[in-house]
Amino acid sequence: MVKIGTRALISKNGRPMLATHWDGYPSSLGMELLHCDKTMTDVIKVAKRHTIDAAHRSIHEDLNRQRVKKLAKNTV
């Protein structure tokens, strides 16, 4: 499987919320977003499958906390 590094910016009400990396094509990330519930929780869940590069400060801390927890769990 080949993944193409196509960055994508996900906005809510015109405000950038998440920037993803890897396969931001409409047929991949776009299609998944189209079929999710559109809640911020579901949008984040979809974006995580495409590697989140950056996030709005309102969700950044929580994403970092989750990532650190996952990394700590993987190193034990």
C-alpha positions in Angstrom: 0.0 0.0 0.0 1.3 3.4 -0.9 0.2 6.5 1.0 0.7 9.9 -0.6 1.6 12.8 1.7 -1.2 15.1 0.9 -1.9 17.5 3.8 -5.4 18.5 4.7 -6.8 21.3 6.9 -10.1 20.5 8.8 -12.1 23.6 9.7 -15.2 24.1 11.9 -17.3 27.2 11.3 -14.5 28.7 9.2 -11.9 28.2 11.9 -9.0 25.8 11.3 -9.2 23.0 13.9 -6.9 20.2 12.7 -4.1 19.7 10.2 -3.5 16.2 9.0 -0.7 14.5 7.1 -0.9 11.5 4.8 -3.7 11.0 2.3 -5.8 14.1 2.6 -7.4 13.3 -0.7 -11.2 13.7 -0.8 -11.5 10.0 -1.7 -9.8 9.1 1.6 -10.0 11.6 4.5 -12.7 13.6 2.9 -14.9 10.5 2.4 -14.4 9.4 6.0 -15.3 12.9 7.2 -18.4 12.9 5.0 -19.6 9.7 6.6 -18.8 10.5 10.3 -21.3 12.1 12.7 -19.6 15.5 12.3 -19.2 15.9 16.1 -15.7 17.1 17.0 -15.1 13.8 18.8 -15.8 11.8 15.6 -13.8 14.3 13.4 -10.8 13.9 15.7 -11.2 10.1 15.6 -11.2 10.2 11.8 -8.2 12.6 11.7 -6.2 10.4 14.0 -6.2 7.7 11.4 -4.4 10.2 9.1 -1.8 11.5 11.5 -2.6 14.8 13.1 0.2 17.4 12.6 -1.4 20.3 14.3 -4.5 21.2 16.3 -6.4 24.2 17.5 -5.4 25.1 21.1 -8.9 24.1 22.4 -8.2 20.5 21.6 -4.4 20.4 21.4 -3.7 19.6 25.1 -6.1 16.7 25.2 -4.6 15.2 22.0 -1.1 15.5 23.5 -2.2 13.9 26.7 -3.7 11.0 24.8 -0.6 10.6 22.7 1.8 10.7 25.7 -0.4 8.1 27.5 -0.3 5.8 24.4 3.5 6.2 24.1 4.0 5.4 27.8 1.8 2.3 27.5 3.8 1.1 24.5 7.1 1.4 26.2 6.2 -0.6 29.3 
